[in-house]
């Protein structure tokens, strides 16, 4: 029988036991649990919006992923820029400046780009069986009818630049990228020089012996050296 203790105001402590109207109860938090179903290789959707994944589907996903990786590696090894050819020196306003890019690709699903000083967008972009896109620096200077070969897959790989000037000096990068994501590139430096259009050498014997040497219109900027016979 449940008991309750009472304290008496008289000297000493007395305990009395009486029957309670309601039995005592202990309240403890209730922990909800969810039955765990052992994994059987399949997740069964509970509703139409759930996703279903089976061991068979997992195998297909893994196989497709491995196939994609193998395909990319295959394209990467087959996509190569083998040689970039540019003249060592080109004089301003010479007949033409030709930059050539030799490459190998597994198929015709690729894009070829020429970049100037590594900057984007490229100054030239071409896909097989399409017309090239020419922007900025080479616009109105490029011979777009020029072909390095008769093959439609490599014919427009080269640049034939008309009326080259010193502003075209810099690094030219040929980049080839397959539609599968593999790419390769190579860079060469082009120097378009300009000889002097005026050269003046004067000697003044007035109060002091003075020699002046002036050259104008040169590119790149030269270093002038005066020498005398000993």
Biotite code that builds the C-alpha atoms (Angstrom):
import biotite.structure as struc

atoms = struc.array([
    struc.Atom([0.000, 0.000, 0.000], chain_id="A", res_id=1, res_name="UNK", atom_name="CA", element="C"),
    struc.Atom([1.475, 3.418, -0.941], chain_id="A", res_id=2, res_name="UNK", atom_name="CA", element="C"),
    struc.Atom([2.363, 5.609, 2.039], chain_id="A", res_id=3, res_name="UNK", atom_name="CA", element="C"),
    struc.Atom([2.844, 9.335, 2.644], chain_id="A", res_id=4, res_name="UNK", atom_name="CA", element="C"),
    struc.Atom([5.046, 10.799, 5.402], chain_id="A", res_id=5, res_name="UNK", atom_name="CA", element="C"),
    struc.Atom([3.865, 13.684, 7.590], chain_id="A", res_id=6, res_name="UNK", atom_name="CA", element="C"),
    struc.Atom([5.836, 15.918, 9.987], chain_id="A", res_id=7, res_name="UNK", atom_name="CA", element="C"),
    struc.Atom([4.364, 16.708, 13.395], chain_id="A", res_id=8, res_name="UNK", atom_name="CA", element="C"),
    struc.Atom([4.882, 20.150, 15.037], chain_id="A", res_id=9, res_name="UNK", atom_name="CA", element="C"),
    struc.Atom([5.201, 18.413, 18.411], chain_id="A", res_id=10, res_name="UNK", atom_name="CA", element="C"),
    struc.Atom([8.649, 17.433, 19.712], chain_id="A", res_id=11, res_name="UNK", atom_name="CA", element="C"),
    struc.Atom([9.909, 14.423, 17.929], chain_id="A", res_id=12, res_name="UNK", atom_name="CA", element="C"),
    struc.Atom([9.066, 13.038, 14.534], chain_id="A", res_id=13, res_name="UNK", atom_name="CA", element="C"),
    struc.Atom([6.117, 10.826, 13.922], chain_id="A", res_id=14, res_name="UNK", atom_name="CA", element="C"),
    struc.Atom([5.268, 8.944, 10.752], chain_id="A", res_id=15, res_name="UNK", atom_name="CA", element="C"),
    struc.Atom([1.792, 8.026, 9.767], chain_id="A", res_id=16, res_name="UNK", atom_name="CA", element="C"),
    struc.Atom([0.727, 5.883, 6.903], chain_id="A", res_id=17, res_name="UNK", atom_name="CA", element="C"),
    struc.Atom([-2.485, 6.474, 5.045], chain_id="A", res_id=18, res_name="UNK", atom_name="CA", element="C"),
    struc.Atom([-3.960, 5.140, 1.881], chain_id="A", res_id=19, res_name="UNK", atom_name="CA", element="C"),
    struc.Atom([-3.742, 7.523, -1.074], chain_id="A", res_id=20, res_name="UNK", atom_name="CA", element="C"),
    struc.Atom([-6.673, 8.062, -3.280], chain_id="A", res_id=21, res_name="UNK", atom_name="CA", element="C"),
    struc.Atom([-4.530, 7.797, -6.445], chain_id="A", res_id=22, res_name="UNK", atom_name="CA", element="C"),
    struc.Atom([-1.629, 5.409, -6.765], chain_id="A", res_id=23, res_name="UNK", atom_name="CA", element="C"),
    struc.Atom([1.783, 6.983, -7.322], chain_id="A", res_id=24, res_name="UNK", atom_name="CA", element="C"),
    struc.Atom([3.192, 6.723, -10.809], chain_id="A", res_id=25, res_name="UNK", atom_name="CA", element="C"),
    struc.Atom([6.649, 7.476, -12.203], chain_id="A", res_id=26, res_name="UNK", atom_name="CA", element="C"),
    struc.Atom([6.719, 9.437, -15.479], chain_id="A", res_id=27, res_name="UNK", atom_name="CA", element="C"),
    struc.Atom([9.692, 8.622, -17.741], chain_id="A", res_id=28, res_name="UNK", atom_name="CA", element="C"),
    struc.Atom([10.361, 9.849, -21.289], chain_id="A", res_id=29, res_name="UNK", atom_name="CA", element="C"),
    struc.Atom([9.169, 7.512, -23.968], chain_id="A", res_id=30, res_name="UNK", atom_name="CA", element="C"),
    struc.Atom([11.726, 6.753, -26.691], chain_id="A", res_id=31, res_name="UNK", atom_name="CA", element="C"),
    struc.Atom([10.157, 6.015, -30.045], chain_id="A", res_id=32, res_name="UNK", atom_name="CA", element="C"),
    struc.Atom([11.848, 3.289, -31.998], chain_id="A", res_id=33, res_name="UNK", atom_name="CA", element="C"),
    struc.Atom([11.622, 2.297, -35.607], chain_id="A", res_id=34, res_name="UNK", atom_name="CA", element="C"),
    struc.Atom([12.059, -1.291, -36.648], chain_id="A", res_id=35, res_name="UNK", atom_name="CA", element="C"),
    struc.Atom([15.257, -1.816, -38.674], chain_id="A", res_id=36, res_name="UNK", atom_name="CA", element="C"),
    struc.Atom([14.839, -3.855, -41.794], chain_id="A", res_id=37, res_name="UNK", atom_name="CA", element="C"),
    struc.Atom([17.965, -5.750, -42.873], chain_id="A", res_id=38, res_name="UNK", atom_name="CA", element="C"),
    struc.Atom([19.429, -4.607, -46.248], chain_id="A", res_id=39, res_name="UNK", atom_name="CA", element="C"),
    struc.Atom([18.487, -7.024, -48.983], chain_id="A", res_id=40, res_name="UNK", atom_name="CA", element="C"),
    struc.Atom([20.048, -5.240, -51.943], chain_id="A", res_id=41, res_name="UNK", atom_name="CA", element="C"),
    struc.Atom([17.048, -3.069, -52.823], chain_id="A", res_id=42, res_name="UNK", atom_name="CA", element="C"),
    struc.Atom([15.377, 0.039, -51.513], chain_id="A", res_id=43, res_name="UNK", atom_name="CA", element="C"),
    struc.Atom([11.627, -0.186, -51.963], chain_id="A", res_id=44, res_name="UNK", atom_name="CA", element="C"),
    struc.Atom([9.950, 3.178, -52.558], chain_id="A", res_id=45, res_name="UNK", atom_name="CA", element="C"),
    struc.Atom([7.228, 4.157, -50.093], chain_id="A", res_id=46, res_name="UNK", atom_name="CA", element="C"),
    struc.Atom([5.631, 6.594, -52.454], chain_id="A", res_id=47, res_name="UNK", atom_name="CA", element="C"),
    struc.Atom([5.675, 7.573, -56.084], chain_id="A", res_id=48, res_name="UNK", atom_name="CA", element="C"),
    struc.Atom([8.179, 10.341, -55.324], chain_id="A", res_id=49, res_name="UNK", atom_name="CA", element="C"),
    struc.Atom([10.732, 8.078, -53.694], chain_id="A", res_id=50, res_name="UNK", atom_name="CA", element="C"),
    struc.Atom([13.828, 6.859, -55.495], chain_id="A", res_id=51, res_name="UNK", atom_name="CA", element="C"),
    struc.Atom([14.423, 3.197, -56.159], chain_id="A", res_id=52, res_name="UNK", atom_name="CA", element="C"),
    struc.Atom([17.943, 1.800, -56.253], chain_id="A", res_id=53, res_name="UNK", atom_name="CA", element="C"),
    struc.Atom([18.684, -1.857, -56.721], chain_id="A", res_id=54, res_name="UNK", atom_name="CA", element="C"),
    struc.Atom([21.942, -3.755, -56.843], chain_id="A", res_id=55, res_name="UNK", atom_name="CA", element="C"),
    struc.Atom([21.384, -4.128, -60.575], chain_id="A", res_id=56, res_name="UNK", atom_name="CA", element="C"),
    struc.Atom([21.052, -0.344, -61.003], chain_id="A", res_id=57, res_name="UNK", atom_name="CA", element="C"),
    struc.Atom([24.167, 0.236, -58.896], chain_id="A", res_id=58, res_name="UNK", atom_name="CA", element="C"),
    struc.Atom([26.081, -2.092, -61.176], chain_id="A", res_id=59, res_name="UNK", atom_name="CA", element="C"),
    struc.Atom([24.919, -0.137, -64.223], chain_id="A", res_id=60, res_name="UNK", atom_name="CA", element="C"),
    struc.Atom([25.948, 3.186, -62.636], chain_id="A", res_id=61, res_name="UNK", atom_name="CA", element="C"),
    struc.Atom([29.407, 1.890, -61.768], chain_id="A", res_id=62, res_name="UNK", atom_name="CA", element="C"),
    struc.Atom([29.859, 0.378, -65.229], chain_id="A", res_id=63, res_name="UNK", atom_name="CA", element="C"),
    struc.Atom([28.780, 3.611, -66.941], chain_id="A", res_id=64, res_name="UNK", atom_name="CA", element="C"),
    struc.Atom([31.102, 5.686, -64.746], chain_id="A", res_id=65, res_name="UNK", atom_name="CA", element="C"),
    struc.Atom([34.045, 3.430, -65.537], chain_id="A", res_id=66, res_name="UNK", atom_name="CA", element="C"),
    struc.Atom([33.189, 3.627, -69.222], chain_id="A", res_id=67, res_name="UNK", atom_name="CA", element="C"),
    struc.Atom([33.110, 7.434, -69.105], chain_id="A", res_id=68, res_name="UNK", atom_name="CA", element="C"),
    struc.Atom([36.499, 7.555, -67.358], chain_id="A", res_id=69, res_name="UNK", atom_name="CA", element="C"),
    struc.Atom([38.004, 5.116, -69.861], chain_id="A", res_id=70, res_name="UNK", atom_name="CA", element="C"),
    struc.Atom([36.580, 7.151, -72.751], chain_id="A", res_id=71, res_name="UNK", atom_name="CA", element="C"),
    struc.Atom([38.009, 10.395, -71.369], chain_id="A", res_id=72, res_name="UNK", atom_name="CA", element="C"),
    struc.Atom([41.442, 8.821, -70.827], chain_id="A", res_id=73, res_name="UNK", atom_name="CA", element="C"),
    struc.Atom([41.347, 7.446, -74.356], chain_id="A", res_id=74, res_name="UNK", atom_name="CA", element="C"),
    struc.Atom([40.520, 10.882, -75.800], chain_id="A", res_id=75, res_name="UNK", atom_name="CA", element="C"),
    struc.Atom([43.161, 12.507, -73.604], chain_id="A", res_id=76, res_name="UNK", atom_name="CA", element="C"),
    struc.Atom([45.910, 10.254, -74.940], chain_id="A", res_id=77, res_name="UNK", atom_name="CA", element="C"),
    struc.Atom([44.697, 10.702, -78.536], chain_id="A", res_id=78, res_name="UNK", atom_name="CA", element="C"),
    struc.Atom([44.254, 14.499, -78.365], chain_id="A", res_id=79, res_name="UNK", atom_name="CA", element="C"),
    struc.Atom([47.677, 16.079, -78.797], chain_id="A", res_id=80, res_name="UNK", atom_name="CA", element="C"),
    struc.Atom([49.205, 19.256, -80.186], chain_id="A", res_id=81, res_name="UNK", atom_name="CA", element="C"),
    struc.Atom([52.308, 17.825, -81.801], chain_id="A", res_id=82, res_name="UNK", atom_name="CA", element="C"),
    struc.Atom([53.969, 20.945, -83.237], chain_id="A", res_id=83, res_name="UNK", atom_name="CA", element="C"),
    struc.Atom([53.501, 24.711, -83.424], chain_id="A", res_id=84, res_name="UNK", atom_name="CA", element="C"),
    struc.Atom([55.525, 26.518, -86.093], chain_id="A", res_id=85, res_name="UNK", atom_name="CA", element="C"),
    struc.Atom([56.090, 30.291, -86.206], chain_id="A", res_id=86, res_name="UNK", atom_name="CA", element="C"),
    struc.Atom([58.831, 32.384, -87.870], chain_id="A", res_id=87, res_name="UNK", atom_name="CA", element="C"),
    struc.Atom([61.662, 33.506, -85.609], chain_id="A", res_id=88, res_name="UNK", atom_name="CA", element="C"),
    struc.Atom([61.427, 37.095, -86.871], chain_id="A", res_id=89, res_name="UNK", atom_name="CA", element="C"),
    struc.Atom([58.945, 38.917, -89.061], chain_id="A", res_id=90, res_name="UNK", atom_name="CA", element="C"),
    struc.Atom([59.375, 42.437, -90.383], chain_id="A", res_id=91, res_name="UNK", atom_name="CA", element="C"),
    struc.Atom([56.574, 44.955, -90.163], chain_id="A", res_id=92, res_name="UNK", atom_name="CA", element="C"),
    struc.Atom([54.278, 45.063, -93.190], chain_id="A", res_id=93, res_name="UNK", atom_name="CA", element="C"),
    struc.Atom([55.843, 41.990, -94.738], chain_id="A", res_id=94, res_name="UNK", atom_name="CA", element="C"),
    struc.Atom([53.659, 39.975, -97.098], chain_id="A", res_id=95, res_name="UNK", atom_name="CA", element="C"),
    struc.Atom([52.193, 37.633, -94.454], chain_id="A", res_id=96, res_name="UNK", atom_name="CA", element="C"),
    struc.Atom([52.823, 35.964, -91.108], chain_id="A", res_id=97, res_name="UNK", atom_name="CA", element="C"),
    struc.Atom([51.889, 32.265, -90.975], chain_id="A", res_id=98, res_name="UNK", atom_name="CA", element="C"),
    struc.Atom([51.378, 30.361, -87.713], chain_id="A", res_id=99, res_name="UNK", atom_name="CA", element="C"),
    struc.Atom([50.820, 26.625, -88.035], chain_id="A", res_id=100, res_name="UNK", atom_name="CA", element="C"),
    struc.Atom([49.509, 24.099, -85.509], chain_id="A", res_id=101, res_name="UNK", atom_name="CA", element="C"),
    struc.Atom([49.869, 20.370, -86.103], chain_id="A", res_id=102, res_name="UNK", atom_name="CA", element="C"),
    struc.Atom([47.754, 18.073, -83.925], chain_id="A", res_id=103, res_name="UNK", atom_name="CA", element="C"),
    struc.Atom([46.110, 14.663, -83.640], chain_id="A", res_id=104, res_name="UNK", atom_name="CA", element="C"),
    struc.Atom([42.542, 13.912, -82.526], chain_id="A", res_id=105, res_name="UNK", atom_name="CA", element="C"),
    struc.Atom([40.484, 10.677, -82.378], chain_id="A", res_id=106, res_name="UNK", atom_name="CA", element="C"),
    struc.Atom([37.616, 12.107, -84.481], chain_id="A", res_id=107, res_name="UNK", atom_name="CA", element="C"),
    struc.Atom([36.185, 15.331, -85.873], chain_id="A", res_id=108, res_name="UNK", atom_name="CA", element="C"),
    struc.Atom([34.366, 16.251, -82.672], chain_id="A", res_id=109, res_name="UNK", atom_name="CA", element="C"),
    struc.Atom([36.763, 18.931, -81.498], chain_id="A", res_id=110, res_name="UNK", atom_name="CA", element="C"),
    struc.Atom([37.429, 22.660, -81.464], chain_id="A", res_id=111, res_name="UNK", atom_name="CA", element="C"),
    struc.Atom([40.715, 24.428, -82.264], chain_id="A", res_id=112, res_name="UNK", atom_name="CA", element="C"),
    struc.Atom([41.543, 27.784, -80.718], chain_id="A", res_id=113, res_name="UNK", atom_name="CA", element="C"),
    struc.Atom([44.382, 30.298, -80.952], chain_id="A", res_id=114, res_name="UNK", atom_name="CA", element="C"),
    struc.Atom([44.950, 32.452, -77.867], chain_id="A", res_id=115, res_name="UNK", atom_name="CA", element="C"),
    struc.Atom([47.059, 35.615, -77.736], chain_id="A", res_id=116, res_name="UNK", atom_name="CA", element="C"),
    struc.Atom([49.143, 36.027, -74.564], chain_id="A", res_id=117, res_name="UNK", atom_name="CA", element="C"),
    struc.Atom([46.966, 33.411, -72.858], chain_id="A", res_id=118, res_name="UNK", atom_name="CA", element="C"),
    struc.Atom([43.918, 35.670, -72.805], chain_id="A", res_id=119, res_name="UNK", atom_name="CA", element="C"),
    struc.Atom([40.316, 34.727, -73.517], chain_id="A", res_id=120, res_name="UNK", atom_name="CA", element="C"),
    struc.Atom([38.236, 34.883, -75.581], chain_id="A", res_id=121, res_name="UNK", atom_name="CA", element="C"),
    struc.Atom([40.475, 33.324, -78.246], chain_id="A", res_id=122, res_name="UNK", atom_name="CA", element="C"),
    struc.Atom([41.398, 35.442, -81.249], chain_id="A", res_id=123, res_name="UNK", atom_name="CA", element="C"),
    struc.Atom([40.539, 32.470, -83.491], chain_id="A", res_id=124, res_name="UNK", atom_name="CA", element="C"),
    struc.Atom([38.216, 29.474, -83.104], chain_id="A", res_id=125, res_name="UNK", atom_name="CA", element="C"),
    struc.Atom([37.345, 26.765, -85.593], chain_id="A", res_id=126, res_name="UNK", atom_name="CA", element="C"),
    struc.Atom([35.402, 23.501, -85.763], chain_id="A", res_id=127, res_name="UNK", atom_name="CA", element="C"),
    struc.Atom([35.618, 21.095, -88.694], chain_id="A", res_id=128, res_name="UNK", atom_name="CA", element="C"),
    struc.Atom([33.173, 21.787, -91.527], chain_id="A", res_id=129, res_name="UNK", atom_name="CA", element="C"),
    struc.Atom([32.358, 25.257, -90.189], chain_id="A", res_id=130, res_name="UNK", atom_name="CA", element="C"),
    struc.Atom([33.624, 28.752, -90.847], chain_id="A", res_id=131, res_name="UNK", atom_name="CA", element="C"),
    struc.Atom([36.212, 30.073, -88.360], chain_id="A", res_id=132, res_name="UNK", atom_name="CA", element="C"),
    struc.Atom([35.362, 32.778, -85.850], chain_id="A", res_id=133, res_name="UNK", atom_name="CA", element="C"),
    struc.Atom([37.864, 35.663, -85.782], chain_id="A", res_id=134, res_name="UNK", atom_name="CA", element="C"),
    struc.Atom([37.739, 38.401, -83.138], chain_id="A", res_id=135, res_name="UNK", atom_name="CA", element="C"),
    struc.Atom([39.577, 41.451, -81.851], chain_id="A", res_id=136, res_name="UNK", atom_name="CA", element="C"),
    struc.Atom([43.275, 41.460, -82.707], chain_id="A", res_id=137, res_name="UNK", atom_name="CA", element="C"),
    struc.Atom([43.081, 39.512, -85.978], chain_id="A", res_id=138, res_name="UNK", atom_name="CA", element="C"),
    struc.Atom([39.842, 40.912, -87.318], chain_id="A", res_id=139, res_name="UNK", atom_name="CA", element="C"),
    struc.Atom([40.328, 42.339, -90.837], chain_id="A", res_id=140, res_name="UNK", atom_name="CA", element="C"),
    struc.Atom([43.875, 40.986, -90.859], chain_id="A", res_id=141, res_name="UNK", atom_name="CA", element="C"),
    struc.Atom([43.365, 37.258, -91.208], chain_id="A", res_id=142, res_name="UNK", atom_name="CA", element="C"),
    struc.Atom([43.162, 35.444, -94.524], chain_id="A", res_id=143, res_name="UNK", atom_name="CA", element="C"),
    struc.Atom([40.132, 33.277, -93.668], chain_id="A", res_id=144, res_name="UNK", atom_name="CA", element="C"),
    struc.Atom([40.360, 31.473, -97.025], chain_id="A", res_id=145, res_name="UNK", atom_name="CA", element="C"),
    struc.Atom([43.807, 30.117, -96.259], chain_id="A", res_id=146, res_name="UNK", atom_name="CA", element="C"),
    struc.Atom([44.052, 26.358, -95.712], chain_id="A", res_id=147, res_name="UNK", atom_name="CA", element="C"),
    struc.Atom([47.054, 24.438, -94.451], chain_id="A", res_id=148, res_name="UNK", atom_name="CA", element="C"),
    struc.Atom([45.724, 21.260, -96.077], chain_id="A", res_id=149, res_name="UNK", atom_name="CA", element="C"),
    struc.Atom([42.828, 20.059, -98.198], chain_id="A", res_id=150, res_name="UNK", atom_name="CA", element="C"),
    struc.Atom([41.459, 17.834, -95.441], chain_id="A", res_id=151, res_name="UNK", atom_name="CA", element="C"),
    struc.Atom([38.280, 19.336, -93.926], chain_id="A", res_id=152, res_name="UNK", atom_name="CA", element="C"),
    struc.Atom([39.313, 18.104, -90.475], chain_id="A", res_id=153, res_name="UNK", atom_name="CA", element="C"),
    struc.Atom([42.637, 20.000, -90.337], chain_id="A", res_id=154, res_name="UNK", atom_name="CA", element="C"),
    struc.Atom([42.485, 22.524, -93.177], chain_id="A", res_id=155, res_name="UNK", atom_name="CA", element="C"),
    struc.Atom([41.785, 25.628, -91.065], chain_id="A", res_id=156, res_name="UNK", atom_name="CA", element="C"),
    struc.Atom([44.339, 24.913, -88.339], chain_id="A", res_id=157, res_name="UNK", atom_name="CA", element="C"),
    struc.Atom([46.742, 27.706, -89.398], chain_id="A", res_id=158, res_name="UNK", atom_name="CA", element="C"),
    struc.Atom([46.714, 31.502, -89.248], chain_id="A", res_id=159, res_name="UNK", atom_name="CA", element="C"),
    struc.Atom([47.813, 33.601, -92.204], chain_id="A", res_id=160, res_name="UNK", atom_name="CA", element="C"),
    struc.Atom([48.017, 37.161, -90.932], chain_id="A", res_id=161, res_name="UNK", atom_name="CA", element="C"),
    struc.Atom([48.211, 40.001, -93.440], chain_id="A", res_id=162, res_name="UNK", atom_name="CA", element="C"),
    struc.Atom([50.122, 43.257, -92.861], chain_id="A", res_id=163, res_name="UNK", atom_name="CA", element="C"),
    struc.Atom([51.672, 42.210, -89.522], chain_id="A", res_id=164, res_name="UNK", atom_name="CA", element="C"),
    struc.Atom([52.741, 44.978, -87.169], chain_id="A", res_id=165, res_name="UNK", atom_name="CA", element="C"),
    struc.Atom([54.653, 45.188, -83.870], chain_id="A", res_id=166, res_name="UNK", atom_name="CA", element="C"),
    struc.Atom([51.380, 45.022, -81.906], chain_id="A", res_id=167, res_name="UNK", atom_name="CA", element="C"),
    struc.Atom([51.082, 41.390, -83.012], chain_id="A", res_id=168, res_name="UNK", atom_name="CA", element="C"),
    struc.Atom([54.241, 40.448, -81.111], chain_id="A", res_id=169, res_name="UNK", atom_name="CA", element="C"),
    struc.Atom([53.543, 38.108, -78.215], chain_id="A", res_id=170, res_name="UNK", atom_name="CA", element="C"),
    struc.Atom([52.785, 34.526, -77.197], chain_id="A", res_id=171, res_name="UNK", atom_name="CA", element="C"),
    struc.Atom([50.437, 32.494, -79.393], chain_id="A", res_id=172, res_name="UNK", atom_name="CA", element="C"),
    struc.Atom([48.877, 29.336, -77.946], chain_id="A", res_id=173, res_name="UNK", atom_name="CA", element="C"),
    struc.Atom([47.270, 26.646, -80.086], chain_id="A", res_id=174, res_name="UNK", atom_name="CA", element="C"),
    struc.Atom([44.686, 24.709, -78.066], chain_id="A", res_id=175, res_name="UNK", atom_name="CA", element="C"),
    struc.Atom([42.779, 21.632, -79.228], chain_id="A", res_id=176, res_name="UNK", atom_name="CA", element="C"),
    struc.Atom([39.870, 20.326, -77.121], chain_id="A", res_id=177, res_name="UNK", atom_name="CA", element="C"),
    struc.Atom([37.680, 17.314, -77.888], chain_id="A", res_id=178, res_name="UNK", atom_name="CA", element="C"),
    struc.Atom([33.967, 17.331, -77.134], chain_id="A", res_id=179, res_name="UNK", atom_name="CA", element="C"),
    struc.Atom([34.684, 14.598, -74.578], chain_id="A", res_id=180, res_name="UNK", atom_name="CA", element="C"),
    struc.Atom([36.687, 17.133, -72.541], chain_id="A", res_id=181, res_name="UNK", atom_name="CA", element="C"),
    struc.Atom([40.272, 16.121, -73.397], chain_id="A", res_id=182, res_name="UNK", atom_name="CA", element="C"),
    struc.Atom([42.591, 18.923, -74.475], chain_id="A", res_id=183, res_name="UNK", atom_name="CA", element="C"),
    struc.Atom([46.209, 19.820, -75.206], chain_id="A", res_id=184, res_name="UNK", atom_name="CA", element="C"),
    struc.Atom([48.039, 23.011, -76.105], chain_id="A", res_id=185, res_name="UNK", atom_name="CA", element="C"),
    struc.Atom([51.423, 24.468, -77.048], chain_id="A", res_id=186, res_name="UNK", atom_name="CA", element="C"),
    struc.Atom([52.779, 28.020, -77.107], chain_id="A", res_id=187, res_name="UNK", atom_name="CA", element="C"),
    struc.Atom([55.310, 29.872, -79.276], chain_id="A", res_id=188, res_name="UNK", atom_name="CA", element="C"),
    struc.Atom([56.515, 33.488, -79.235], chain_id="A", res_id=189, res_name="UNK", atom_name="CA", element="C"),
    struc.Atom([56.163, 35.749, -82.268], chain_id="A", res_id=190, res_name="UNK", atom_name="CA", element="C"),
    struc.Atom([58.299, 38.870, -82.757], chain_id="A", res_id=191, res_name="UNK", atom_name="CA", element="C"),
    struc.Atom([57.346, 41.392, -85.411], chain_id="A", res_id=192, res_name="UNK", atom_name="CA", element="C"),
    struc.Atom([60.171, 43.928, -85.616], chain_id="A", res_id=193, res_name="UNK", atom_name="CA", element="C"),
    struc.Atom([60.263, 47.370, -87.146], chain_id="A", res_id=194, res_name="UNK", atom_name="CA", element="C"),
    struc.Atom([63.524, 48.859, -88.486], chain_id="A", res_id=195, res_name="UNK", atom_name="CA", element="C"),
    struc.Atom([64.278, 52.507, -87.879], chain_id="A", res_id=196, res_name="UNK", atom_name="CA", element="C"),
    struc.Atom([62.670, 55.022, -90.188], chain_id="A", res_id=197, res_name="UNK", atom_name="CA", element="C"),
    struc.Atom([65.076, 57.711, -89.021], chain_id="A", res_id=198, res_name="UNK", atom_name="CA", element="C"),
    struc.Atom([68.670, 57.488, -87.840], chain_id="A", res_id=199, res_name="UNK", atom_name="CA", element="C"),
    struc.Atom([70.701, 60.564, -86.878], chain_id="A", res_id=200, res_name="UNK", atom_name="CA", element="C"),
    struc.Atom([74.322, 60.749, -85.734], chain_id="A", res_id=201, res_name="UNK", atom_name="CA", element="C"),
    struc.Atom([75.692, 64.225, -84.867], chain_id="A", res_id=202, res_name="UNK", atom_name="CA", element="C"),
    struc.Atom([78.994, 65.399, -83.435], chain_id="A", res_id=203, res_name="UNK", atom_name="CA", element="C"),
    struc.Atom([79.355, 68.804, -81.770], chain_id="A", res_id=204, res_name="UNK", atom_name="CA", element="C"),
    struc.Atom([82.870, 70.247, -81.421], chain_id="A", res_id=205, res_name="UNK", atom_name="CA", element="C"),
    struc.Atom([81.787, 73.575, -79.959], chain_id="A", res_id=206, res_name="UNK", atom_name="CA", element="C"),
    struc.Atom([82.606, 73.898, -76.294], chain_id="A", res_id=207, res_name="UNK", atom_name="CA", element="C"),
    struc.Atom([82.652, 70.201, -75.539], chain_id="A", res_id=208, res_name="UNK", atom_name="CA", element="C"),
    struc.Atom([82.997, 67.138, -77.654], chain_id="A", res_id=209, res_name="UNK", atom_name="CA", element="C"),
    struc.Atom([79.443, 65.780, -77.895], chain_id="A", res_id=210, res_name="UNK", atom_name="CA", element="C"),
    struc.Atom([78.055, 62.914, -79.896], chain_id="A", res_id=211, res_name="UNK", atom_name="CA", element="C"),
    struc.Atom([74.315, 62.375, -80.397], chain_id="A", res_id=212, res_name="UNK", atom_name="CA", element="C"),
    struc.Atom([72.835, 59.164, -81.781], chain_id="A", res_id=213, res_name="UNK", atom_name="CA", element="C"),
    struc.Atom([69.098, 59.072, -82.455], chain_id="A", res_id=214, res_name="UNK", atom_name="CA", element="C"),
    struc.Atom([67.030, 56.235, -83.907], chain_id="A", res_id=215, res_name="UNK", atom_name="CA", element="C"),
    struc.Atom([63.269, 56.495, -84.351], chain_id="A", res_id=216, res_name="UNK", atom_name="CA", element="C"),
    struc.Atom([60.534, 54.034, -85.251], chain_id="A", res_id=217, res_name="UNK", atom_name="CA", element="C"),
    struc.Atom([62.248, 50.881, -84.001], chain_id="A", res_id=218, res_name="UNK", atom_name="CA", element="C"),
    struc.Atom([60.595, 47.895, -82.326], chain_id="A", res_id=219, res_name="UNK", atom_name="CA", element="C"),
    struc.Atom([61.492, 46.395, -79.980], chain_id="A", res_id=220, res_name="UNK", atom_name="CA", element="C"),
    struc.Atom([63.252, 49.251, -78.215], chain_id="A", res_id=221, res_name="UNK", atom_name="CA", element="C"),
    struc.Atom([66.985, 48.903, -78.874], chain_id="A", res_id=222, res_name="UNK", atom_name="CA", element="C"),
    struc.Atom([70.016, 49.590, -76.723], chain_id="A", res_id=223, res_name="UNK", atom_name="CA", element="C"),
    struc.Atom([72.270, 52.205, -78.346], chain_id="A", res_id=224, res_name="UNK", atom_name="CA", element="C"),
    struc.Atom([75.994, 51.861, -77.851], chain_id="A", res_id=225, res_name="UNK", atom_name="CA", element="C"),
    struc.Atom([78.627, 54.412, -78.911], chain_id="A", res_id=226, res_name="UNK", atom_name="CA", element="C"),
    struc.Atom([82.140, 53.156, -79.581], chain_id="A", res_id=227, res_name="UNK", atom_name="CA", element="C"),
    struc.Atom([85.288, 54.904, -80.708], chain_id="A", res_id=228, res_name="UNK", atom_name="CA", element="C"),
    struc.Atom([88.458, 53.618, -82.241], chain_id="A", res_id=229, res_name="UNK", atom_name="CA", element="C"),
    struc.Atom([91.356, 53.078, -79.863], chain_id="A", res_id=230, res_name="UNK", atom_name="CA", element="C"),
])
